[in-house]
Amino acid sequence: MIETVMSFALGFLLASLAALLMLPVLNRRAARLARRRIDGLFPLSMQEIAAERDALRAEFAVAERRMERKVEAARSGRHTDMETVGAKLLEIAALQREVEGRDAALGGRKVEIEEAHARIAGLDRDLGS
């Protein structure tokens, strides 16, 4: 039984020693990967910083131009709509004048009809008497 415990302890110690020997290798690899990741996140030179800033400016300029095009299209559509509305308003005004003229003519005709009815009634009275 003691031999089993001793062989188990020896195996455990050898595994621990192997892990301790591998620890510096793993630590160097982790440090190298972390350094590579950090270097990828931050620009190293002024040229890279300037290039990144220029890229942001270009991206903003493209977005601004896209917005300007949308505004121009909206304004063009608005102008077209305003022209259409103006033409319709002129047409409405002309039709209103025409209706007013017809109403005036109709009023005149009604007066003439009433006068004719009055004359007919007068003539009927003259004939009836």
Secondary structure, DSSP 8 states (H G I E B T S, - for coil): -HHHHHHHHHHHHHHHHHHHHHHHHHHHHHHHHHHHHHHHHS--SHHHHHHHHHHHHHHHHHHHHHHHHHHHHHHHHHHHHHHHHHHHHHHHHHHHHHHHHHHHHHHHHHHHHHHHHHHHHHHHHHHH-
